[in-house]
């Protein structure tokens, strides 16, 4: 909100904060490994993400 006032950003009609965001406490090496894998490989999945307006539909009928 401060950026809107101080830096004269254009008004943003939606929420500026992420809703339902929850922090996660890493309690084990296994949990840390899963989080690291998610961070590493998740950007590669963006081209198939249903929230991506330019998503590619994978061809599941390969023969």
N, CA, C and O atoms as a DFTB+ gen file, in Angstrom:
252 C
 N C O
     1  1       0.830      -1.194       0.000
     2  2       0.000       0.000       0.000
     3  2       0.874       1.256       0.000
     4  3       0.521       2.278      -0.587
     5  1       2.004       1.152       0.663
     6  2       2.886       2.321       0.746
     7  2       3.398       2.713      -0.640
     8  3       3.550       3.898      -0.935
     9  1       3.665       1.710      -1.493
    10  2       4.130       1.996      -2.837
    11  2       3.115       2.779      -3.656
    12  3       3.482       3.595      -4.501
    13  1       1.854       2.528      -3.404
    14  2       0.801       3.271      -4.104
    15  2       0.887       4.754      -3.780
    16  3       0.728       5.603      -4.656
    17  1       1.139       5.054      -2.512
    18  2       1.165       6.450      -2.076
    19  2       2.494       7.122      -2.401
    20  3       2.513       8.206      -2.984
    21  1       3.609       6.488      -2.031
    22  2       4.921       7.113      -2.137
    23  2       5.440       7.122      -3.572
    24  3       6.014       8.118      -4.012
    25  1       5.250       6.045      -4.293
    26  2       5.832       5.929      -5.633
    27  2       4.839       6.214      -6.758
    28  3       5.161       6.070      -7.937
    29  1       3.647       6.612      -6.381
    30  2       2.602       6.933      -7.366
    31  2       2.316       5.788      -8.317
    32  3       2.133       5.996      -9.517
    33  1       2.276       4.579      -7.779
    34  2       1.903       3.427      -8.596
    35  2       0.448       3.572      -9.008
    36  3      -0.341       4.178      -8.282
    37  1       0.077       3.023     -10.169
    38  2      -1.333       3.077     -10.555
    39  2      -2.166       2.224      -9.596
    40  3      -1.662       1.239      -9.057
    41  1      -3.412       2.581      -9.379
    42  2      -4.270       1.791      -8.482
    43  2      -4.388       0.359      -8.974
    44  3      -4.442       0.107     -10.178
    45  1      -4.426      -0.568      -8.043
    46  2      -4.566      -1.987      -8.346
    47  2      -5.936      -2.418      -7.832
    48  3      -6.169      -2.383      -6.623
    49  1      -6.859      -2.828      -8.722
    50  2      -8.236      -3.084      -8.318
    51  2      -8.436      -4.344      -7.477
    52  3      -9.504      -4.531      -6.895
    53  1      -7.426      -5.207      -7.404
    54  2      -7.586      -6.452      -6.657
    55  2      -6.721      -6.429      -5.414
    56  3      -6.123      -5.407      -5.080
    57  1      -6.659      -7.554      -4.734
    58  2      -5.850      -7.655      -3.526
    59  2      -4.364      -7.555      -3.847
    60  3      -3.904      -8.034      -4.884
    61  1      -3.629      -6.930      -2.948
    62  2      -2.183      -6.863      -3.108
    63  2      -1.492      -7.969      -2.333
    64  3      -0.343      -8.303      -2.620
    65  1      -2.166      -8.529      -1.374
    66  2      -1.584      -9.593      -0.554
    67  2      -2.082     -10.946      -1.044
    68  3      -3.189     -11.062      -1.569
    69  1      -1.261     -11.948      -0.866
    70  2      -1.632     -13.295      -1.270
    71  2      -2.557     -13.885      -0.207
    72  3      -2.205     -13.928       0.972
    73  1      -3.704     -14.325      -0.613
    74  2      -4.674     -14.877       0.311
    75  2      -4.363     -16.337       0.609
    76  3      -3.913     -17.075      -0.267
    77  1      -4.605     -16.745       1.838
    78  2      -4.416     -18.125       2.294
    79  2      -2.962     -18.581       2.192
    80  3      -2.694     -19.763       1.976
    81  1      -2.044     -17.662       2.344
    82  2      -0.630     -18.025       2.336
    83  2      -0.267     -18.564       3.718
    84  3      -0.610     -17.968       4.739
    85  1       0.418     -19.674       3.734
    86  2       0.826     -20.284       4.998
    87  2       2.322     -20.565       4.949
    88  3       2.831     -21.111       3.970
    89  1       3.005     -20.194       5.996
    90  2       4.414     -20.539       6.088
    91  2       4.525     -22.013       6.424
    92  3       3.599     -22.616       6.967
    93  1       5.667     -22.577       6.094
    94  2       5.871     -23.988       6.359
    95  2       7.191     -24.153       7.105
    96  3       8.224     -23.648       6.667
    97  1       7.156     -24.850       8.214
    98  2       8.355     -25.135       8.982
    99  2       8.899     -26.476       8.514
   100  3       8.204     -27.491       8.547
   101  1      10.144     -26.462       8.082
   102  2      10.788     -27.690       7.611
   103  2      11.220     -28.485       8.834
   104  3      12.029     -28.019       9.635
   105  1      10.677     -29.683       8.969
   106  2      10.929     -30.480      10.165
   107  2      11.773     -31.730       9.912
   108  3      12.143     -32.428      10.856
   109  1      12.076     -32.014       8.652
   110  2      12.864     -33.212       8.370
   111  2      13.640     -33.023       7.073
   112  3      13.329     -32.151       6.262
   113  1      14.650     -33.856       6.900
   114  2      15.425     -33.824       5.659
   115  2      14.556     -34.192       4.461
   116  3      14.718     -33.636       3.375
   117  1      13.639     -35.126       4.663
   118  2      12.746     -35.539       3.581
   119  2      11.854     -34.378       3.137
   120  3      11.659     -34.163       1.941
   121  1      11.321     -33.639       4.096
   122  2      10.492     -32.480       3.777
   123  2      11.306     -31.418       3.039
   124  3      10.824     -30.822       2.076
   125  1      12.531     -31.183       3.487
   126  2      13.400     -30.214       2.829
   127  2      13.684     -30.627       1.390
   128  3      13.670     -29.784       0.493
   129  1      13.939     -31.896       1.161
   130  2      14.197     -32.400      -0.186
   131  2      12.987     -32.167      -1.096
   132  3      13.145     -31.735      -2.238
   133  1      11.784     -32.453      -0.595
   134  2      10.566     -32.251      -1.398
   135  2      10.366     -30.776      -1.742
   136  3       9.973     -30.442      -2.860
   137  1      10.636     -29.895      -0.779
   138  2      10.485     -28.462      -1.026
   139  2      11.500     -27.991      -2.063
   140  3      11.164     -27.220      -2.962
   141  1      12.736     -28.453      -1.935
   142  2      13.773     -28.082      -2.908
   143  2      13.422     -28.565      -4.313
   144  3      13.617     -27.839      -5.288
   145  1      12.907     -29.782      -4.416
   146  2      12.504     -30.309      -5.724
   147  2      11.366     -29.492      -6.316
   148  3      11.359     -29.203      -7.513
   149  1      10.408     -29.122      -5.478
   150  2       9.288     -28.305      -5.948
   151  2       9.803     -26.973      -6.497
   152  3       9.409     -26.548      -7.583
   153  1      10.685     -26.321      -5.741
   154  2      11.220     -25.032      -6.168
   155  2      12.021     -25.178      -7.464
   156  3      11.938     -24.327      -8.350
   157  1      12.776     -26.232      -7.567
   158  2      13.621     -26.424      -8.743
   159  2      12.817     -26.748     -10.004
   160  3      13.087     -26.187     -11.065
   161  1      11.845     -27.635      -9.903
   162  2      11.151     -28.139     -11.090
   163  2       9.820     -27.461     -11.394
   164  3       9.309     -27.608     -12.504
   165  1       9.251     -26.738     -10.466
   166  2       7.937     -26.147     -10.700
   167  2       7.923     -25.150     -11.867
   168  3       6.966     -25.168     -12.640
   169  1       8.935     -24.279     -12.039
   170  2       8.893     -23.369     -13.195
   171  2       8.826     -24.093     -14.534
   172  3       8.242     -23.568     -15.482
   173  1       9.404     -25.273     -14.635
   174  2       9.366     -26.035     -15.883
   175  2       7.956     -26.523     -16.201
   176  3       7.652     -26.827     -17.354
   177  1       7.108     -26.599     -15.203
   178  2       5.725     -27.067     -15.402
   179  2       4.768     -25.957     -15.840
   180  3       3.616     -26.231     -16.176
   181  1       5.241     -24.698     -15.839
   182  2       4.364     -23.567     -16.134
   183  2       3.713     -23.694     -17.504
   184  3       2.558     -23.302     -17.671
   185  1       4.420     -24.225     -18.475
   186  2       3.841     -24.317     -19.818
   187  2       2.655     -25.281     -19.873
   188  3       1.901     -25.270     -20.846
   189  1       2.480     -26.115     -18.846
   190  2       1.351     -27.049     -18.789
   191  2       0.331     -26.677     -17.711
   192  3      -0.664     -27.379     -17.535
   193  1       0.567     -25.594     -16.998
   194  2      -0.290     -25.196     -15.877
   195  2      -1.645     -24.689     -16.381
   196  3      -1.684     -23.868     -17.297
   197  1      -2.744     -25.156     -15.808
   198  2      -4.064     -24.706     -16.265
   199  2      -4.311     -23.217     -16.015
   200  3      -5.215     -22.642     -16.621
   201  1      -3.530     -22.580     -15.137
   202  2      -3.679     -21.146     -14.888
   203  2      -2.902     -20.299     -15.896
   204  3      -3.044     -19.077     -15.928
   205  1      -2.092     -20.946     -16.707
   206  2      -1.323     -20.254     -17.741
   207  2      -2.220     -20.077     -18.966
   208  3      -2.675     -21.066     -19.542
   209  1      -2.479     -18.842     -19.368
   210  2      -3.366     -18.641     -20.523
   211  2      -2.793     -19.182     -21.834
   212  3      -3.530     -19.356     -22.804
   213  1      -1.492     -19.446     -21.870
   214  2      -0.852     -19.978     -23.075
   215  2      -0.391     -21.421     -22.855
   216  3       0.560     -21.878     -23.491
   217  1      -1.055     -22.120     -21.970
   218  2      -0.650     -23.482     -21.610
   219  2      -0.703     -24.427     -22.806
   220  3      -1.534     -24.289     -23.703
   221  1       0.200     -25.373     -22.782
   222  2       0.253     -26.415     -23.805
   223  2      -0.446     -27.641     -23.237
   224  3      -0.148     -28.070     -22.122
   225  1      -1.367     -28.201     -23.993
   226  2      -2.028     -29.417     -23.554
   227  2      -1.182     -30.608     -23.955
   228  3      -0.930     -30.819     -25.142
   229  1      -0.736     -31.398     -22.974
   230  2       0.114     -32.535     -23.341
   231  2      -0.659     -33.566     -24.146
   232  3      -1.836     -33.817     -23.887
   233  1       0.017     -34.163     -25.130
   234  2      -0.592     -35.190     -25.958
   235  2      -0.445     -36.526     -25.229
   236  3       0.639     -37.108     -25.203
   237  1      -1.528     -37.002     -24.644
   238  2      -1.500     -38.233     -23.869
   239  2      -1.807     -39.468     -24.719
   240  3      -1.745     -40.594     -24.226
   241  1      -2.135     -39.258     -25.986
   242  2      -2.501     -40.378     -26.860
   243  2      -1.365     -40.745     -27.798
   244  3      -1.598     -41.035     -28.971
   245  1      -0.141     -40.734     -27.293
   246  2       1.006     -41.115     -28.119
   247  2       1.001     -42.607     -28.358
   248  3       0.700     -43.388     -27.456
   249  1       1.331     -43.000     -29.562
   250  2       1.394     -44.431     -29.875
   251  2       2.730     -44.811     -30.403
   252  3       2.960     -45.979     -30.718
